[in-house]
Amino acid sequence: MAFEGLADRLQNTIQKIRGKGKVSEADVKEMMREVRLALLEADVNFKVVKDFVKKVSERAQGQEVLKSLTPGQQVIKVVKEELTELMGGEQSKIAVSNRPPTVILMVGLQGAGKTTTTGKLANLLRKKYNRKPMLVAADIYRPAAIKQLETLGKQLNMPVFSLGDQVSPVEIAKQGIAKAKEEHHDYVLIDTAGRLHIDENLMDELKQIKELSKPDEIFLVVDAMTGQDAVNVAQSFNETLGLTGVVLTKLDGDTRGGAALSIRSVTNTPIKFVGLGEKMDALEPFHPERMASRILGMGDVLTLIEKAQSSVDEEKAKELEQKMRTASFTLDDFLDQLGQVRNLGPLEDILKMLPGANKIKGLNNVQIDEKQISHVEAIIQSMTKAEKINPEIINANRKKRIAKGSGTSVPDVNRLLKQFEDMKKMMKQMTNMQQKGKKKGGFKLPFNPFG
């Protein structure tokens, strides 16, 4: 997770003060010293740290804390609110033009992942917001930049407008927007050139494209792993172009996260999206409050619910619930469930979104082996239709055949069959309890595990 080190330090500091019935000035000072060190170590801009610590200290020693019933928890509430404010307060939504298409200019230095992010953003616009985007290849300098965008377009089954690398980027942008209007696309994402460093030629060209395309959004793509450099880059681009948003990439990497906490304060430009992985759906809208919750170990259930809603097939979930009630759940259904869980993303990341997960010892080091899941899939796929529907018929000879066919061992097959039986029993009990609860108005599960 992003902010791993910062999260650990802040959570340890908060733990010391959480249960206190009284919070003295000395307690607050001690906590603020720890918080300041944690933020500086995470590579947060020095001035930003100074202002943050001052604001929290003033509020933590004020009446709202001292007169509250649980001062320790009140201090934590103050830290969370100020951390949320530091990252922008409320989520900054993407613009929608009154006269389509909405034009988004994607800018940034080479190596930040601009072209890939352009594809990811188009994918998100289509999937989450039900939009019809078109990509425009206006980076004519980097070898293979146009080809890369075209490959992404094919992968996503999305149109890419290109005039090759012998036409000026300004002309490409102009014709691209005209084509999008003609074909009734509601978003145009212009992938512009980057450089290894900021130079005059680059900025002049971007200014020309901006003047001609009159973009509704100018998004700077920055690599979160470059730390303070990311803040400096954001400042330079903002001064020249007037950015409307920042997209932080590689926020899932081994990053100290300071860039995300500093960019908003230093440039007054909101972070709109964050990249959290390599896959084309690994881009999320940035929610300051949810990120503050994650950093402070309070989980991020809303994002988890959204992920589940976008990945889980509602019809299949209803069908599955029915199968559970009638005990007709098969190994094929189990395989289907595994696929849906996989769509949510890496399982260790999913676990970390649960409130209180930070208190589970060793969770930060948990690496859920994808190979194990692949083995389970291989075992089930090596069974006959009859075996999947009725596992009781799987005798010793069948187990040997399944193990051989899946490249696993007989004990692996036994283990899976045992887990499947246990799961069926547990699910049956849960649905029965929920049914009784509905009839009597008594016991109810706090959620429906089947969607």
N, C-alpha and C positions, 0 to 999 in steps of 0.2 A: 504493500500500500504506500501511497505517497505520504510524506511527513512521518515515516516510521519512527525515526529518532526523536523528533519533536513530540510526537504523540506519547511515546514512552516517558519522556522527561516531564511533560505537563501532567500526565495521568498520575505519576508517582507523587508529584508535588501536591496535586489536588487531593489525593488520597489522605494525606496527612491532615488536611483541614476539614475534610468532608463531615465527619461526625461531631465536630466541636460544638459544645453548647454555648461557649463564649469564644469570641475571636478578638484577640487583643491587637493593638497597633503593631506590636513586635511580631505577631503571627503573620499579619499582612505583609510587613516589610520582608520577612524571611521568604514568604511565598513569592513576592514580587522579584526578589533577587534571583530565585530559581527560574522564574518565568523569563526574566530578562536574559539569563544565560542560555536557556533553552532556545529562545528565539534567535539570539545572535549565532549560536552554534548551527542553527538551521539555515543560516545565511540570509536572515531577514535584514533589510536595510537598517543601519544604526539609528537614523532619525525616526524611522517608523516604530522601532522598538521603544525608543525614548518616549514618544507620544503615547503609545499603547499602554506602557507601564504607568505613566502619569494618570491617564484616564481611569484605569482599573483601580489604582491606589486610592484616588479621590473618592470613587464610588464605593469601594470596599470599606472605607473608613467613615462613610456617611451614615445618615440615619436609617436608610432603607435596609442596611445590613445589621447595624447594632441593635435595632429594635425588633428585628424579626425573630421568630421562634427558633429557626435553625440557621444561625449565622453562617455556619460552614457551607451549607448548601446555597445560601444566598450569595456568598462570594463566588462560588462556582457558576451560578447563574450570571453574575456580572461578567466573569471571564468569558463565558460563552457568548453573551450579547455583544461584548466589545470585539471579540474575535470575528464574529459574524459581520459586524460593522466594518471592521478592517478589510474584509474581503469583498465589501460592496453592499452589505445589508441585504437587499432583496435580489432575487434572480433577475438578471437583465435579459429580457426576451429579444428574439430576433425580429428585425423590422419586416413589415409587410407593406408594399407600395400600394397606393390607391389606384395607380395606373400600371398594371403589370407590363413587363416583368420587373420583379424586385431584383436590383443589381447588387451583387456582392463582389467586392474587389479583395482578392486574397493576396497579401503581401508578406514579405519576410526574407530572412537571409537563407542562403543555401544550406542544406543539411538539417533544417528545423523540421522537415517533413511536410512542407507546404502542399506539394502536389497530392500526396496521399491524403492529407487532411481535407483537401478540396473534394476528393472522391467520397471520403467518410461523411462530410457535411451534406453533400448531395444525397447520399444514401439515407441519412437521418431525416432530411427534409421530406423525402418521399415516404419513409416508413412511419415516422412519428407524427408528421404534420400533414401527410397526404398531399404533398405538393408535386409539381411536375418540373424538375430542374433540368437545365442544360449546362454542360461544362464548356468553357472556352479556353483553348490552348494558346495563351499569349506569351509563353516563355520560349523565345526563339534562340536563346543563347546557350543554355545548358544542353549538351548533347543528350539526346534521348528523352528530353522532358516532354515533348509532344507525344512521343511513342508511349511513354509511361502513362500519360493521362488517357490516351486512347485505349490502352490495355485495361485501365481501371474502368473506363466507360463500358467496354465489352463485358468485363466481369460483372458489372452492376446492371447491365442491359440499359444503359443510359446514353443519350446522344452527346457527342463531343464535336464541337465546331473547331475546325482548324484550317488555316491557309498555308500550312508549311512554315519553314523558317526563313523565307526570303521576303516576307511581307512585314511591314512595321507592326509592332504590338498595338499601336494606337488604332491602326486600320483593322486589325483582327478583332479588337474589342468592339469597334463601331459596327462591323459587318455581323459579328456574333450576336449583338443585341438585336439588330434588325431581323436576323434569322429567327431568334427566339420569339419576337413579336409575331412574325409571320406564322410560326408553328404553335402559337398559343402556349408557350412555356411560362410558368409564373415565377420562376427563379432563374437567374443567370449567374453562374459562379466563374469569375475570370481568374485563371491561374497565371499570375505574373512572374516575371523573372526575379531571381534572387542573386545576391553576390556573396562572396565569402566574408566581405565586410561592407560597411555602409560607404558608398561613394556618391559623388555629385551626379554622374551620368545616370545611375540607377534612380536616384530621387527625381531627377528632371523627367525621366521617362514616365515614372509613376504619377507625377503631377499632371503630365499631359493626358495619360489614360483617365485620371480622375476627372479632369476638366471636360473631356469628351463624353465619358460614360455616366457622369453625374450619379455615382453609386449611392444606394440607400445605406449600405454598410461598407466599412473598410476594416477588414479583419487582419490583424497581425498574428501570424503563426510563429510562436516562439518555443524553443526547447527548454522545458523546465529544468533540465539537468545542467544548464549553463549558469545557474545561480544568478549572482548579481549582474552578470553580463546581459542576461535576459531583460533586466530592468533598464539597463543603459540603452539596449537596442530599442525597447519599447518607447523610451523617452525620445530618441532621435526620430523614429518613424512618426511619432505623435506630433512632434513640433513641425515636421514637414507636411504631413498629409491630413492630420486631424483624425486620428483613429476613432472608430465607434465601438471597437471591441477587440479582445485578445483571445486567441485560442492557444491554450497551453498543451504542448505535446509531451509525451514520455513522462507523464505524471505518475505512472506506475513503476518507473525505473528506480534505481538506487539514488533517489534524489532527496535533498534535505528540505525541499519545498519552499524555501524562503522566497523564491521568485513569485510564487502565487500570492504570498502574503504581502509582498512589497509592491507589485505592479499597480494594483488598484490605487494605493495611497500615493505613490510617486507620480503616476501619469494621470490619475483620475479617469482612467479608462476601464470599463468593466471587463471582467473575465466572462466570456459568453459560453465557451465550451472547453472541455478538457478531454485529452486523448489518454485512454487508459489501457493501451495494448495495441497489438499489431493488426488484429482483424478489422474488416471494413465496418463492423458495427460497434467498434470500440471507441466511440465518441459520445460524450454525455453533456447535456446542458449543465452549466455550473450553478449549483445552489449554495451560496455562502453559508446559510444556516446548517444545511446538511453536512457540509464539509467541516464546519466547526464542531458539530456533533461527533463526526468520525474522529477528528483529532483528539477530542476530549474523552473518547472511549464510550460515547453514549449510543453508538450504533447509527445506522442510517436505514431505518425500516422503509421509509417512503420510496427511496431509490430501489430497494429490494422488491417492493410491491410492484413498482413500475416495470422493472425487469421481468418479473413473473407474468404480468399482464400482457407484455409485448411478446413473450416467448411461449406462453402456454396456450394451447388451443382449447378454447372454451367448450366447444362441442365434445372434444375428446375427454375433457375433464368431467363433464356431465355423464358421458357414457361410462367412464371409469367408476364414478360413484355408484352407478346402477350395478355394475359388475361386482363391485365390492359387497353390495347389499345382498346380491343373489349368489355370492361365492363363485362367480364364473370368471374370476380374474386369472388370466393365463400368463405364461412366460413371455408370450408375444407382447402383452400389455406392459409387462415389466420392462421389456426392451424399449418400448415406446416411451415410457416414463424416463428411462435413463437418457434417451435422446433429448427430451424436453429439458431435463435438469442441466444437461451439458450446454444447451443453448443459452443458459443464464450467464455463462462465463466460467472462469476458473473457480472451482469449489472453495478453495481457501479464501478467495476474495469475498465470496458470498457469505461465508461464515463470519468474516470480520465486520459485516454490516449489521450483525445482530447485537442488540444492546447487551452490555455486560460481557461481550466476547473478549474484551481486553483483560478480564480477570481470569480467563482460562489459561492456566500455566502452559507455556510452550506453544500457544496458538500461533504466535508470530513465526515460529519455525515449522509450522505444519506445511507439508508439501503433499497434497493429495495426488497420488500416482495415477496419472491418466492411463498408464499401462494396465492397472488393475481393472479399470472400467472397460478397457478394450478387451481384456481377457473374458470378462463376464459376457460382453456382447458376442465374442467369438464362440463361447460355449453354447449360448442360446441359439446362435445361427447354425451351429452344427447339429442341432436336433431336428427330428422329423416333425411334421405338423402335429401328428398324434401325440408325440412326446411333450410338445409345448403346451398342448391343451390339457394333457393328463400325465403329469410327471411321475405319478405312482407306477407307471408301466416301465420306468427306466431301471432295468436290472443290471447286474454286474457286466454282462457282455455289452449292453448298450452304453454303459458308462465308459468302457474302454474305447468304443468306437467314437463317442463324442469327444473324449479327451484327445484322441489321436487327430480327429478332424479339426479341432480348435487349437492344436499345438500346446495343450495344457496337460495336467495330470488328473488321474482319477480323484485324488483328494480335493483338487480344485473344483471338480464337478460336484462332489459330495457337499462341499462347503456351500456352493451356490444353491443347491437344492434345499439344504437345511435353512439357509437365510430366507429363501423364497417362502418356505412353509411358515417360518416364524412371522414373516411380514404379513402374510395372508391372515394368520390368526389375529395379529395385533390390529390390522385394519378392520377386520370383521367386528372386533370388540368395540373399536372406536365408533364405527357406524351404528352399531346397536345402541351404544350409550347415547349417541346423538339423537337417534330415533326416539328412545325412551324420554329423553329430555324434552323433545318437542311435544310428545303426547302429554306428559305430566306437568310441563312447565318447570321441570326440575333441572337435572344436570344438563349443562350445555358445554360443548367445547368452545374455547375462546375464539376458534377459527375453524373453518371447514378445510380439512387437509386435501380435499379433492377439487378445490376450485369453486 
